[in-house]
Amino acid sequence: MTAPAWAAHAYAQFGDIKYPAGFDHFQWVNPAAPKGGELTLVPPTRISQFDKYNPFTLKGTAPPGLPDLMFESLLTGTFDEPTTAYGLLAEDVAVSHDHLTATFRLNPAARFQNGKPVLAADVKHSFDQLTGPLAHPAYRTTFADVKDAVVLDERTVQFHFRRPNRELPLIVGSMPVFSREWGSGKPFDQIVDDIPIASGPYRIGHVDFGRDITYQRDPNYWAARLNVRLGQYNFDRVTYKIYKDTTAQTEAFKAGEFDYIQVFSSREWARVYVGKKFTDGELIRRDLPSDNAGDFQGFLINTRRKRFADARVRQAIGLAMDFEWMNREFFYGQYTRVRGYFNASDFEAKGLPGPDELAVLAPLRGKLPPAVFTQPVPMPPSTDPPGSLRANLRQAQHLLNEAGWTYRDGALRNAAGEPLTIEFLDSEGSMGRIVDPYMQDLAKLGIQCNYRVADFALLQKRLDVFDFDITSIRTVGTEAPGSDLKDRFSSASAGTEGSGNLMGVRDPAVDILVQEATNAATRPELVARLRALDRVLRFGHYFVPAWYANGFRIAYRAGKFSEPAVAPRYFQAENWIIAAWWTKR
């Protein structure tokens, strides 16, 4: 076997490790935080129910919180460093000079919740199951460049990589690890209601199956005093409650049925999360700032549909949306327009490509439209003066005519006489008030639209098999895009059911840029390659840019919680609160 070139308590993709060996705790926690109490909340993503305890298979829905609270990995990230991870189940990580192997030595204290030690064989078992045919196909995409996992001894496991890639140790280091005994030898996709045998800080407690679930803090949690866990996971119980709709959820919060919620609707924030209980101090509403990259959100267009295969048609669909009017009338001016795939980050393409981007794009000149090199990166259309919706619709009509769509017999039709139709697919109905005026403007072009609301489970099934025209998706912004790019944009994932490539992007140039981004050896290389990727994707007009908010709008019960003195730089609100807040005494 290849001998490790160096060993350390942490691994950083670009070598920038903040905390030295033997550090006491992360800066964004209170190491003396008391344990106890309960946090009750609702899932940040709407689900109608859950029907399994295995979060790693395609069919069904697992309970909210389960992957993060029960499953652990070899390394763990920190909220103040985007491309660095520290030893958790592994006390040591070694990466070879050629970056083709990563070796992890397990912490002898690491234990599953059944009291048995976490061993190298369990790590290999987890890898083999997640990359096998019975797991969610997204895992095979994520681990595509990992050749295998080899047990060197009882507590040492080595991963072999198909090519050098500085991100791969982080990818395998973040893999969830579970016991070989979970499921008692059943095929992986038949492990459904078996309680996970994992090593995390919480166990499953009281369950109203399908509706509510409580996680009980494990009093024997093996890593409670470990530096990467000190001051964290302080609540004795974390309970998720699931409500049938947002109205029931909001009323339940005001009635005291749960403690915390993140609000994604600007209308609700302005009109619902106000009133006597907030002015009297019983409830607190708060805008949490963060340095996170902006979220990606938009109306994704399924290019697998023949009528959406032409980029000019997709661009025309985008020209019909009047964001500026929506922001005034619906959003109380709270939102910023999405521009591309990496908003408000170093990776966002701007203007014409600079020298570093050109160096990345030049070898792909034969695979790209000339406009990528000669025109500024596409920006969302605006209706602010001197722009107007009328002018945008005129441009959209011209593009549609160029693409072979003309208005006749009461509809916009192609040469075969087929009308251009669009179904907007939604799971809650909350987008209806926004989609309705958008559909009215599309109708001015002769496009026939309808708005379909589906139960979350049905919507997920349709998305898994790409049975939709347009749907709205939000992807959390990140300061460290990497292997996730393959799932979202690669040609291989476009044909893989359950993948994140909902738009159906199949572009050889995009495939190359995704590969080069994951191969980046330095931060400047990563920045140049992701800007080039953002630029090329935006010229493809695969989605209609929506909007995002800076920071988090949260509300919670007053007087119940305390938080650390220092907030992390990069975080998601729910993750930070669960990990680092505690109950006042």
C-alpha positions as CSV (number, residue, x, y, z in Angstrom):
1,M,0.0,0.0,0.0
2,T,1.1,3.6,-0.6
3,A,2.7,5.1,2.5
4,P,1.2,8.4,3.6
5,A,3.3,11.5,2.8
6,W,2.2,13.5,5.8
7,A,-0.3,13.3,8.6
8,A,-2.3,15.9,10.4
9,H,-5.2,16.6,12.6
10,A,-7.0,18.4,9.7
11,Y,-7.0,18.7,6.0
12,A,-7.4,21.9,3.9
13,Q,-8.0,21.8,0.2
14,F,-5.7,24.8,-0.3
15,G,-3.6,24.4,2.8
16,D,-5.2,27.1,5.0
17,I,-5.8,25.4,8.4
18,K,-6.9,27.9,11.0
19,Y,-6.9,25.8,14.2
20,P,-3.6,24.2,15.2
21,A,-3.2,20.6,16.5
22,G,-4.5,20.3,20.0
23,F,-6.8,23.3,19.8
24,D,-9.4,23.6,22.6
25,H,-12.6,24.3,20.7
26,F,-14.0,26.2,17.7
27,Q,-14.2,30.0,18.1
28,W,-18.0,30.1,17.4
29,V,-19.0,28.0,20.4
30,N,-19.3,28.4,24.2
31,P,-17.3,25.5,25.6
32,A,-19.0,26.0,29.0
33,A,-22.6,25.9,27.5
34,P,-24.9,23.9,29.8
35,K,-26.7,20.9,28.5
36,G,-30.4,20.5,28.9
37,G,-33.8,21.7,27.7
38,E,-35.5,21.2,24.3
39,L,-35.5,22.9,21.0
40,T,-38.7,22.4,18.9
41,L,-38.7,23.6,15.3
42,V,-40.0,22.9,11.8
43,P,-38.1,21.7,8.8
44,P,-36.6,24.5,6.7
45,T,-37.7,22.7,3.6
46,R,-41.4,21.8,3.3
47,I,-42.3,18.1,3.6
48,S,-45.7,16.6,4.1
49,Q,-44.5,13.5,5.9
50,F,-41.6,11.0,6.3
51,D,-41.8,7.3,5.6
52,K,-38.3,5.9,6.3
53,Y,-35.2,6.2,8.5
54,N,-32.7,5.6,5.7
55,P,-31.7,8.9,4.2
56,F,-29.4,7.4,1.6
57,T,-31.8,5.8,-0.8
58,L,-33.9,7.3,-3.6
59,K,-37.4,6.3,-2.8
60,G,-39.3,7.8,0.1
61,T,-38.6,10.7,2.5
62,A,-36.4,10.6,5.6
63,P,-37.2,12.6,8.8
64,P,-35.8,16.1,8.9
65,G,-32.6,16.5,10.9
66,L,-31.7,12.8,10.9
67,P,-28.5,12.9,8.7
68,D,-26.9,15.7,10.7
69,L,-27.9,14.6,14.2
70,M,-27.3,10.9,14.0
71,F,-24.6,10.3,11.3
72,E,-21.0,11.3,11.6
73,S,-18.0,11.4,9.2
74,L,-14.3,10.9,9.4
75,L,-13.8,14.7,9.2
76,T,-16.0,17.6,10.2
77,G,-16.2,21.0,8.8
78,T,-16.3,24.3,10.7
79,F,-18.5,27.3,10.1
80,D,-15.6,29.7,9.8
81,E,-13.5,27.8,7.1
82,P,-15.2,26.7,3.8
83,T,-12.5,24.3,2.5
84,T,-11.0,22.8,5.7
85,A,-12.1,19.9,7.9
86,Y,-10.9,18.5,11.2
87,G,-10.7,15.0,12.6
88,L,-13.9,13.6,14.0
89,L,-14.2,9.8,13.7
90,A,-10.6,10.0,12.3
91,E,-8.0,11.3,14.7
92,D,-5.5,11.6,11.8
93,V,-5.6,12.1,8.1
94,A,-2.7,11.5,5.7
95,V,-2.6,12.5,2.0
96,S,0.0,11.2,-0.4
97,H,2.3,13.6,-2.3
98,D,0.7,12.6,-5.6
99,H,-2.8,13.2,-4.1
100,L,-3.9,9.7,-5.2
101,T,-4.6,8.3,-1.7
102,A,-6.0,9.5,1.6
103,T,-5.4,7.5,4.7
104,F,-7.5,7.9,7.9
105,R,-6.6,6.5,11.3
106,L,-9.8,6.2,13.4
107,N,-10.1,7.5,16.9
108,P,-10.0,4.6,19.3
109,A,-12.7,6.2,21.4
110,A,-15.2,6.4,18.5
111,R,-18.3,4.4,19.3
112,F,-21.6,3.7,17.6
113,Q,-24.7,4.2,19.7
114,N,-24.9,0.5,20.4
115,G,-21.6,0.8,22.2
116,K,-19.5,-1.0,19.6
117,P,-16.3,0.7,18.2
118,V,-16.3,2.4,14.8
119,L,-13.8,0.3,12.8
120,A,-12.2,0.6,9.3
121,A,-14.5,-2.2,8.1
122,D,-17.5,0.0,9.0
123,V,-16.1,2.8,6.9
124,K,-15.5,0.6,3.9
125,H,-19.0,-0.9,4.3
126,S,-20.5,2.6,4.3
127,F,-18.5,3.5,1.2
128,D,-19.5,0.3,-0.6
129,Q,-23.1,0.7,0.2
130,L,-23.3,4.4,-0.8
131,T,-21.6,3.8,-4.1
132,G,-23.6,0.6,-4.8
133,P,-26.6,0.3,-7.1
134,L,-29.2,0.4,-4.2
135,A,-28.2,3.9,-2.8
136,H,-29.4,7.2,-4.2
137,P,-27.6,7.7,-7.5
138,A,-26.3,11.1,-6.4
139,Y,-23.7,9.3,-4.2
140,R,-22.2,7.5,-7.2
141,T,-21.8,10.9,-8.8
142,T,-20.2,12.4,-5.7
143,F,-17.7,9.5,-5.3
144,A,-17.1,8.9,-9.0
145,D,-13.4,9.7,-8.7
146,V,-12.9,7.5,-5.7
147,K,-11.7,4.1,-6.9
148,D,-12.1,2.1,-3.7
149,A,-11.7,2.0,0.1
150,V,-9.2,-0.5,1.5
151,V,-8.9,-1.6,5.1
152,L,-5.2,-1.5,6.2
153,D,-5.8,-2.6,9.7
154,E,-8.6,-2.5,12.3
155,R,-8.6,1.3,12.6
156,T,-6.9,2.4,9.4
157,V,-8.7,2.9,6.1
158,Q,-7.2,4.1,2.8
159,F,-9.1,5.6,-0.1
160,H,-7.6,5.4,-3.6
161,F,-8.5,8.1,-6.2
162,R,-8.7,7.8,-10.0
163,R,-6.9,11.1,-10.5
164,P,-5.3,13.8,-8.4
165,N,-7.9,16.1,-6.9
166,R,-7.3,18.2,-3.8
167,E,-11.0,18.1,-2.9
168,L,-11.3,14.3,-2.8
169,P,-10.0,13.9,0.8
170,L,-12.7,16.3,1.9
171,I,-15.3,14.4,-0.1
172,V,-14.4,11.0,1.5
173,G,-13.8,12.7,4.8
174,S,-17.4,14.0,4.8
175,M,-19.0,10.6,3.9
176,P,-21.6,9.4,6.5
177,V,-20.4,6.3,8.4
178,F,-22.8,3.7,9.7
179,S,-22.4,0.3,11.3
180,R,-22.2,-2.9,9.3
181,E,-24.9,-4.2,11.6
182,W,-27.5,-1.7,10.5
183,G,-30.2,-3.5,8.6
184,S,-29.0,-7.0,9.7
185,G,-27.7,-7.8,6.2
186,K,-30.8,-6.7,4.2
187,P,-30.3,-5.2,0.7
188,F,-29.6,-1.5,1.3
189,D,-32.8,-0.2,-0.3
190,Q,-34.8,-2.5,2.0
191,I,-33.4,-0.9,5.1
192,V,-36.4,1.4,5.7
193,D,-37.7,1.4,9.2
194,D,-34.6,0.0,10.9
195,I,-33.3,2.5,13.4
196,P,-29.9,3.7,12.2
197,I,-26.8,2.4,14.0
198,A,-24.7,5.5,13.9
199,S,-22.3,7.5,16.1
200,G,-23.8,11.0,16.3
201,P,-24.8,13.0,19.3
202,Y,-28.5,12.2,19.1
203,R,-30.7,9.1,19.1
204,I,-34.2,8.8,17.8
205,G,-36.6,9.4,20.7
206,H,-40.4,9.8,20.6
207,V,-41.8,9.5,17.0
208,D,-45.3,10.2,15.6
209,F,-44.3,8.3,12.5
210,G,-44.6,10.4,9.4
211,R,-45.4,13.6,11.3
212,D,-43.2,14.6,14.2
213,I,-39.9,13.2,15.5
214,T,-37.8,13.9,18.6
215,Y,-34.1,13.3,18.8
216,Q,-32.8,12.6,22.3
217,R,-29.2,13.6,23.2
218,D,-27.1,10.5,23.8
219,P,-25.8,10.8,27.4
220,N,-22.9,8.4,26.4
221,Y,-22.0,10.3,23.3
222,W,-18.4,9.3,22.6
223,A,-17.2,12.8,21.3
224,A,-18.8,15.0,23.9
225,R,-15.4,16.3,25.1
226,L,-13.7,16.2,21.7
227,N,-12.4,19.6,20.6
228,V,-14.5,19.6,17.4
229,R,-17.6,18.9,19.5
230,L,-17.0,20.8,22.7
231,G,-19.8,23.3,23.4
232,Q,-22.0,21.8,20.7
233,Y,-25.3,19.9,20.7
234,N,-26.4,21.2,24.0
235,F,-30.2,20.6,23.8
236,D,-31.4,17.4,25.5
237,R,-34.1,17.0,22.9
238,V,-34.5,18.4,19.4
239,T,-38.0,18.0,18.0
240,Y,-39.2,18.6,14.4
241,K,-42.9,19.2,13.9
242,I,-44.5,18.9,10.5
243,Y,-47.5,20.9,9.5
244,K,-49.8,20.5,6.4
245,D,-49.3,24.1,5.2
246,T,-47.7,27.4,6.1
247,T,-50.8,28.9,7.6
248,A,-51.1,26.1,10.1
249,Q,-47.4,26.3,10.8
250,T,-47.5,30.1,11.5
251,E,-50.5,29.8,13.8
252,A,-48.8,27.0,15.7
253,F,-45.7,29.1,16.2
254,K,-47.7,32.0,17.6
255,A,-49.6,29.5,19.8
256,G,-46.4,28.2,21.3
257,E,-46.3,24.8,19.7
258,F,-42.7,25.2,18.7
259,D,-39.8,27.5,19.4
260,Y,-38.0,28.6,16.2
261,I,-38.6,29.1,12.6
262,Q,-36.8,30.5,9.6
263,V,-39.0,32.6,7.4
264,F,-38.5,32.4,3.6
265,S,-41.5,34.5,2.5
266,S,-41.0,38.3,2.4
267,R,-44.8,38.7,2.6
268,E,-45.1,36.6,5.7
269,W,-42.1,38.4,7.3
270,A,-43.7,41.8,6.7
271,R,-47.3,41.0,7.5
272,V,-47.6,37.8,9.5
273,Y,-44.6,37.8,11.9
274,V,-45.7,41.0,13.5
275,G,-48.2,42.0,16.2
276,K,-48.6,42.1,19.9
277,K,-46.6,39.0,20.8
278,F,-43.6,40.5,19.0
279,T,-44.0,44.1,20.3
280,D,-44.5,42.7,23.9
281,G,-41.3,40.7,23.6
282,E,-42.8,37.3,23.9
283,L,-41.6,36.4,20.4
284,I,-38.4,37.7,18.7
285,R,-38.0,38.4,15.0
286,R,-34.4,38.9,13.9
287,D,-32.4,39.4,10.7
288,L,-29.2,37.3,11.1
289,P,-26.4,38.6,8.8
290,S,-23.8,36.3,7.3
291,D,-20.9,36.3,4.8
292,N,-22.4,33.4,2.9
293,A,-22.4,33.4,-0.9
294,G,-25.9,34.3,-2.1
295,D,-28.4,31.5,-2.7
296,F,-29.2,30.3,-6.2
297,Q,-33.0,30.3,-6.9
298,G,-34.8,30.3,-10.1
299,F,-37.5,28.8,-12.3
300,L,-35.6,25.8,-13.8
301,I,-36.4,24.9,-17.4
302,N,-36.4,21.3,-18.3
303,T,-34.4,21.2,-21.6
304,R,-35.3,17.5,-22.0
305,R,-38.6,18.8,-23.3
306,K,-38.2,19.4,-27.1
307,R,-40.0,22.8,-27.0
308,F,-37.4,24.1,-24.5
309,A,-34.3,22.7,-26.3
310,D,-33.5,26.0,-28.1
311,A,-31.7,28.6,-25.9
312,R,-33.6,31.4,-27.6
313,V,-36.9,30.0,-26.4
314,R,-35.6,29.8,-22.8
315,Q,-34.2,33.4,-23.0
316,A,-37.6,34.6,-24.2
317,I,-39.4,32.9,-21.3
318,G,-37.0,34.8,-19.0
319,L,-37.7,38.1,-20.6
320,A,-41.3,37.9,-19.7
321,M,-40.8,38.1,-15.9
322,D,-41.0,41.5,-14.3
323,F,-38.9,41.1,-11.2
324,E,-38.8,44.8,-10.4
325,W,-42.6,45.0,-10.2
326,M,-42.7,41.8,-8.2
327,N,-40.1,43.2,-5.7
328,R,-42.2,46.3,-5.2
329,E,-45.6,44.7,-5.1
330,F,-45.0,41.4,-3.4
331,F,-41.6,41.4,-1.7
332,Y,-41.5,44.7,0.1
333,G,-38.2,45.5,-1.7
334,Q,-36.5,42.8,0.5
335,Y,-34.9,40.8,-2.3
336,T,-31.9,41.0,-4.7
337,R,-32.2,39.6,-8.2
338,V,-30.3,36.4,-8.8
339,R,-27.8,36.9,-11.6
340,G,-26.2,33.5,-12.1
341,Y,-25.2,30.4,-10.3
342,F,-22.7,31.8,-7.7
343,N,-24.3,35.1,-6.6
344,A,-22.4,37.5,-4.4
345,S,-19.3,35.3,-4.3
346,D,-15.8,35.4,-5.7
347,F,-17.0,32.9,-8.3
348,E,-19.6,35.1,-10.0
349,A,-18.8,36.1,-13.6
350,K,-19.0,39.8,-14.4
351,G,-18.7,41.8,-17.6
352,L,-16.3,40.5,-20.2
353,P,-13.9,37.6,-19.2
354,G,-10.6,38.7,-17.7
355,P,-7.2,37.2,-18.5
356,D,-7.6,34.4,-16.0
357,E,-11.0,33.4,-17.3
358,L,-9.8,33.7,-20.9
359,A,-7.0,31.3,-20.2
360,V,-9.6,28.7,-19.0
361,L,-12.0,29.4,-21.9
362,A,-9.5,29.6,-24.8
363,P,-9.0,25.8,-25.2
364,L,-12.8,25.5,-25.5
365,R,-13.3,28.1,-28.2
366,G,-14.5,25.5,-30.7
367,K,-17.2,24.2,-28.3
368,L,-18.6,27.6,-27.3
369,P,-20.6,30.4,-29.0
370,P,-18.5,33.4,-30.0
371,A,-20.6,35.6,-27.7
372,V,-19.0,34.0,-24.6
373,F,-15.7,35.8,-25.6
374,T,-17.1,39.0,-27.2
375,Q,-20.2,40.0,-25.1
376,P,-20.6,40.7,-21.4
377,V,-22.0,37.9,-19.4
378,P,-25.9,37.9,-19.6
379,M,-27.7,39.7,-16.9
380,P,-31.3,39.3,-16.0
381,P,-33.6,41.7,-17.9
382,S,-34.8,44.8,-16.1
383,T,-37.9,46.8,-16.3
384,D,-36.4,49.8,-14.5
385,P,-36.2,52.9,-16.8
386,P,-35.0,53.1,-19.4
387,G,-36.0,49.4,-19.7
388,S,-39.6,48.3,-19.7
389,L,-41.6,45.1,-19.8
390,R,-43.0,46.1,-23.3
391,A,-39.4,46.3,-24.7
392,N,-38.5,42.9,-23.1
393,L,-41.6,41.3,-24.6
394,R,-40.8,42.7,-28.0
395,Q,-37.3,41.2,-27.7
396,A,-38.8,37.9,-26.5
397,Q,-41.1,37.8,-29.5
398,H,-38.2,38.4,-31.9
399,L,-36.3,35.5,-30.3
400,L,-39.3,33.2,-30.5
401,N,-39.8,34.0,-34.2
402,E,-36.1,33.3,-34.8
403,A,-36.5,29.9,-33.2
404,G,-39.5,29.0,-35.4
405,W,-42.4,29.9,-33.1
406,T,-45.1,32.2,-34.6
407,Y,-48.5,33.4,-33.4
408,R,-51.4,31.9,-35.3
409,D,-54.7,30.3,-34.6
410,G,-54.8,31.8,-31.1
411,A,-51.5,30.5,-29.8
412,L,-47.7,30.5,-30.3
413,R,-47.0,27.6,-32.6
414,N,-44.1,25.8,-34.2
415,A,-43.9,24.7,-37.9
416,A,-45.8,21.5,-37.0
417,G,-48.6,23.6,-35.5
418,E,-47.9,22.5,-31.9
419,P,-48.6,25.2,-29.3
420,L,-45.9,26.3,-26.9
421,T,-47.2,25.4,-23.4
422,I,-45.7,25.6,-20.0
423,E,-46.7,24.0,-16.7
424,F,-45.3,25.5,-13.6
425,L,-45.0,22.8,-10.9
426,D,-45.1,23.8,-7.2
427,S,-45.5,21.8,-4.0
428,E,-47.1,24.4,-1.7
429,G,-49.1,26.8,-3.7
430,S,-47.2,29.7,-2.2
431,M,-45.7,30.7,-5.5
432,G,-49.2,31.1,-7.1
433,R,-49.5,34.8,-6.5
434,I,-46.1,35.3,-8.1
435,V,-46.5,32.9,-11.0
436,D,-50.0,34.2,-11.9
437,P,-48.8,37.7,-13.2
438,Y,-45.8,36.0,-14.8
439,M,-48.1,33.6,-16.7
440,Q,-50.2,36.6,-17.8
441,D,-47.2,38.2,-19.3
442,L,-46.2,35.0,-21.0
443,A,-49.7,34.8,-22.5
444,K,-49.1,38.1,-24.2
445,L,-46.5,36.2,-26.3
446,G,-49.1,33.5,-27.1
447,I,-47.6,31.0,-24.6
448,Q,-50.2,28.8,-22.9
449,C,-49.5,28.3,-19.2
450,N,-50.9,26.6,-16.2
451,Y,-49.9,26.3,-12.6
452,R,-49.9,22.9,-10.9
453,V,-49.7,22.3,-7.2
454,A,-48.6,18.8,-6.1
455,D,-48.1,17.2,-2.8
456,F,-44.4,17.3,-1.8
457,A,-44.0,13.5,-2.2
458,L,-45.6,13.6,-5.7
459,L,-43.6,16.6,-6.7
460,Q,-40.4,14.9,-5.6
461,K,-41.3,11.8,-7.6
462,R,-41.9,13.9,-10.7
463,L,-38.6,15.7,-10.3
464,D,-36.7,12.5,-9.7
465,V,-37.8,11.3,-13.2
466,F,-37.6,14.8,-14.8
467,D,-41.3,14.9,-15.5
468,F,-41.9,18.6,-15.4
469,D,-41.7,21.8,-17.6
470,I,-40.6,24.5,-15.1
471,T,-40.2,24.3,-11.3
472,S,-38.8,26.7,-8.7
473,I,-35.7,25.5,-6.8
474,R,-33.5,27.1,-4.2
475,T,-29.9,25.9,-3.7
476,V,-28.0,27.2,-0.7
477,G,-25.0,29.3,-1.6
478,T,-21.5,27.9,-0.8
479,E,-18.0,29.3,-0.5
480,A,-16.6,25.9,-1.7
481,P,-18.4,24.5,-4.8
482,G,-16.8,21.2,-5.8
483,S,-18.2,17.7,-6.4
484,D,-21.7,19.0,-6.2
485,L,-21.2,20.7,-9.6
486,K,-21.1,17.3,-11.2
487,D,-24.5,16.4,-9.8
488,R,-26.0,19.8,-10.9
489,F,-24.4,20.3,-14.3
490,S,-22.7,17.3,-15.8
491,S,-24.0,15.4,-18.9
492,A,-23.8,12.1,-17.0
493,S,-26.1,13.4,-14.2
494,A,-28.6,14.7,-16.8
495,G,-29.6,11.1,-17.5
496,T,-29.4,9.9,-13.9
497,E,-32.8,9.7,-12.2
498,G,-32.8,11.6,-8.9
499,S,-29.8,13.8,-9.8
500,G,-29.6,17.5,-9.2
501,N,-29.3,18.3,-12.9
502,L,-33.0,19.2,-13.2
503,M,-32.3,21.5,-16.1
504,G,-30.9,18.7,-18.2
505,V,-27.6,20.4,-19.0
506,R,-25.7,18.4,-21.6
507,D,-22.7,20.4,-22.8
508,P,-19.2,19.1,-23.4
509,A,-17.7,22.5,-22.5
510,V,-19.6,22.5,-19.2
511,D,-18.4,19.0,-18.5
512,I,-14.8,20.1,-19.0
513,L,-15.2,23.2,-16.9
514,V,-16.8,21.2,-14.1
515,Q,-13.9,18.8,-14.2
516,E,-11.3,21.6,-14.2
517,A,-13.0,23.3,-11.2
518,T,-12.9,20.1,-9.2
519,N,-9.2,19.8,-10.2
520,A,-8.2,23.2,-9.0
521,A,-5.0,23.2,-6.9
522,T,-5.2,26.8,-5.7
523,R,-7.9,29.2,-4.7
524,P,-7.2,31.5,-7.7
525,E,-7.5,28.6,-10.0
526,L,-10.8,27.7,-8.5
527,V,-12.1,31.2,-8.8
528,A,-11.1,31.5,-12.5
529,R,-12.6,28.2,-13.5
530,L,-15.9,28.7,-11.6
531,R,-16.3,32.2,-13.2
532,A,-15.8,30.6,-16.6
533,L,-18.4,27.9,-15.7
534,D,-20.9,30.6,-14.5
535,R,-20.4,32.5,-17.7
536,V,-20.9,29.6,-20.0
537,L,-24.0,28.4,-18.1
538,R,-25.5,31.9,-18.1
539,F,-25.2,32.0,-21.9
540,G,-27.2,28.8,-22.0
541,H,-30.3,30.5,-20.4
542,Y,-31.2,27.3,-18.5
543,F,-33.3,29.1,-15.9
544,V,-35.3,32.2,-15.2
545,P,-33.3,34.1,-12.4
546,A,-35.4,34.6,-9.3
547,W,-34.2,36.3,-6.1
548,Y,-32.4,35.9,-2.8
549,A,-32.1,37.5,0.6
550,N,-28.9,38.5,2.3
551,G,-28.8,36.7,5.7
552,F,-31.6,34.9,7.5
553,R,-35.0,36.0,8.8
554,I,-35.6,34.0,11.9
555,A,-38.2,34.1,14.7
556,Y,-38.0,32.4,18.1
557,R,-39.4,32.3,21.6
558,A,-37.9,35.0,23.9
559,G,-36.1,34.2,27.1
560,K,-35.5,30.6,26.2
561,F,-32.2,30.5,24.4
562,S,-28.6,31.8,24.7
563,E,-26.0,31.9,22.0
564,P,-22.2,32.2,21.8
565,A,-20.6,35.6,21.9
566,V,-19.0,35.0,18.5
567,A,-21.1,34.1,15.5
568,P,-19.4,32.1,12.7
569,R,-18.6,33.6,9.4
570,Y,-20.3,31.1,7.2
571,F,-23.3,29.2,8.4
572,Q,-26.9,28.2,7.9
573,A,-29.2,29.5,10.6
574,E,-30.7,26.2,11.7
575,N,-27.4,24.4,11.7
576,W,-25.7,27.0,13.9
577,I,-28.7,27.2,16.4
578,I,-28.9,23.4,16.8
579,A,-25.1,23.0,17.1
580,A,-24.2,26.0,19.3
581,W,-27.1,27.5,21.1
582,W,-28.4,26.3,24.5
583,T,-31.4,26.7,26.9
584,K,-31.2,29.4,29.5
585,R,-31.5,28.4,33.1
